[in-house]
């Protein structure tokens, strides 16, 4: 695969909680879930994302679901003796994976990440939006408040607690945390590699270009990454965030979010 990638923290004074994995035939983005409460973990979300990404590299030869399950198991073992893995807010991450085997492009999406595939048969956009269906009342209340106010902070904590109550349980949403069984709830599939023109993986901070900012539709986003690369897409997202510094025009949990983009061209179609 021919791959271009970019990742940028939402704030210069906070570590990037996104991560990525890139090998010759395996690519993944990871989006660490923001911790607004105690987590029971002494390490923190960036540590979790870094270790989950490192474990994925070790298992990248497996099918995406098996690789992620093995990575979750290995990462949990790495801090089981020091941290409370049964804590309801133990660190977690959303993830999207693309893998090629010479004939097919396999994909997996778990949590609020997006994987978009431009094929000769049409455009496929795979987004796991199940978290958006949780904590609706709390989310709506937070959206009415401007960023930076104490009321907004309190509302986001209430929203977080409501989300955590629905995390990795039937009827809620699923994400990579400590239990590899969550992987069975991933969105998975495959497409013939011969039909694939380009693949884009995005954390939700980068997917803001489509929602909520509506800078582009999905075909237009593909045109942007083709012309300007993943850095260009993130730059446009930052411009939109800066134009709405209190999140009043486009309600969102954070004015600036970590943003990660991976763009893939199969080798035999790298010039497309």
N, C-alpha and C positions, 0 to 999 in steps of 0.2 A: 504494500500500500504506500502511496505517497501522502504524507500527512503534514499539515500545518496546525499549530496549536498556540493558544495564548491563554493566560490566566492572570487576573489582576484582583488584588484585594479591594474591598469596598472602601476601606479607610487606610490611610498611610500609617496610622498609629495602632492598628490591630492586625494580628496575623491573618493570612489568607486561610479560610477554612474549607476552601475547595482543593481538589487534588486531581491528578491525572496519571494515567498509565499509557504508555505508547511502546509497542514492540512492532516487529515486522508484519504481524498479522492479527494484532489484538490492540484495541484502544478502549479506554474507559475514562469517564469523568466521575468525580465524586464531589458531593456537595454536603459538607458537614452541617448538621442541624444546629441552628443557633441555640445556645444554652441561656435561657433567661432565668433559670432557677439553679439550685444546687443539683449536681449530677451524681454524687456519690463516687466520682472518679477524681483521683489526684492529678491526672495527666492533662485532661482537657480535650476539646474537640479537634484542634489541629493535630495533636498526637495521634488520636484515633484515626483520623483520615490518612495521615502519613503511614501508619502501620497497616491499615487496611489496604492501601495502595501497594505497599511493599509485598504484602502477602498475595495480592492478586498477580503480581509479576511472577511469583514462584509457581503459580498454578495456571498460567495463561495458556498452557497447552490443552487444558481441559475444556469441555463445553462451558459456555458462559455461566450457566446456572451452577454447575459443579465447581467452577473456579471461584465464584462468589461465596458459595456455601463453605468451601474450604478456607477461604480468606477470613470469613466471619469467625469460624471456629478457631483459627490460629490467632486472630487478634484478641478474641475473648480470653484465650489461654495466656496471652502476654500480660494481662493485668488482672486476672482473676484473684491472685493472691494479695493484691494491694488495694483493690477497689470493690465497691459494692455493685456487682453486675445485675443485681435484682432491683436496684434503684429505678423508679419509674422514668427518670430522666437520664439514665446512663447514655453516654455519647452514641450518636448514630449518624448515618449518612445516607443520602439518596445517591443512586448510581445509575449510569447508563453504559452499556458495553456493546461494542461492535467487533466481530471476529470474522475473519475470512479463512476458508480452507481450500482455496483454489477453484471451487465450484459455486459456493454459496456465501452469502453474507448472513451471519447469524447475529441476532441482537437480543438484548435484555434491558429492560427499564424497570427500576424499583425505586419508588419515591418520586418526588416532584422534579425530575429531570426530563429532558426531551431528546429524542433521537429522530432526525428527519432524513429520509432517503429519497433522492431524486433518481428515478428509474425511467427507462424507456417506456414503461407501462403506466407512468404517472408518479405523483408525489405522495409519499407516505409520511405521516407525522405521528409518532408514537409518544404520547405524553401521559405520565401517570399523575392524574389530578385528584386521586382519591383523598388526599389530605385536605383539599379545598372543600370537600363535603363534610368535614368535621368542624366542630367549634364555630358553627355558622353565626350564631347570635353574638358570640364574643368577637368574632372577626368583624362583623358588621359594626359593632360598637367601636372597635378600635379604628376602623376606617373613617369614622366621623371626626376624629381628633387629629390635630396637627402634630407633626413630629417635633420632639423636644419638650413637650409639655409633660408635667408629672402625671396628668390624667392619661396621656397616651402610654406612658411607661407602665402604669398600673393596668391599663386595659390589655396591653400586650402580654403581661404576666398571666392575667386571667385566661387569655386566649391560649397561651402555652400550656397551662394546666389542663384545659379542655382538650387540646390536641393530644397531650401525653396520655390522657385517659383512653384515647381511641387508637393509640399506636400499637401496631402488631397484635391486634385482636380482631376476631371476626366482626365484620360490619364496619371496621375502621379503615386505617390505611397501613401499608406495610413498608418497612425500611430496614436497611442493614444496621443491626445493633449487636446483640450477643447471641441470638438464636438463629442458626442457619435455616431453620424451618421456614423463616420468612421468605426465603428465596422461592419457595413453591408458589408464592403469590405474585411473582414477577410477571410483567408483560413480555412475552417472548415470541420469536418468530424467525423466519429466514426468507431471503429472496435470492433468485439466481444471480450470481455475481456478474454474469454477462450482461444483465440488464441495468446494472448500477452505474450511474454517472457520477454521483457525488453523495457523500454522507456528512451530516453535521450533527455533532453532539453538543448539547448546551446545558449548563446549569441554569436554574431559574433566574439567576441574576443577569445572565446573557439573553435568555428568552424574553426578558422584559421588552426587547425591541419589538416583539409582536404583541405581547400582552404584559402590562397594561398600556404601554406607550403608543402602540399602533403606528410605529414608524414604517413598518413594512408588513405585507402579508408573507406567507412562506416562500412563494416563488421569488419575491423581491429580496428576501433575506438570502436566498441562495445566490442571487446575482451580486449582492454586496460582498459576501465572503469570497466569491470568485474574483471580483475586481479588487477588493481592498484587504482580503484576508481576515483572519479572526481578530487581529488587532483593530482593524477598521471597524468591525461590528461593535466591539467593546467601546471604542471611542465614541460612536454614535449613541450608545446607551448612556455613557457618562454625560454627554451633552444634554440628553433628555432629563437625566436625574438633576443636573445642575440647574435646569430651567424650572424645576419645581422643588425648591429646597425645603419646603415644609410638608411635602407629600399631600398637599391639599387638592391639587388638580388631578393627580393620579394616586389615589390612596394605596399605600403599601406599608409593609412592616418596617422597612428600613429605607431611608432616603437613598443610600448607596449600598449595593450588595456586592459580595464577591461574584466575579463573573469569569467563567471558563468556557472556551470554545475549542473544539477539535474539528477540523475539516479533513475529510478523507477522500482521495481519489484512488480507485483501484489502479494498479500499475498499468494494466493494458488499456486504461481509459484516462490516464493521467493528464492528457492534453485537452480533455473535454471541458 
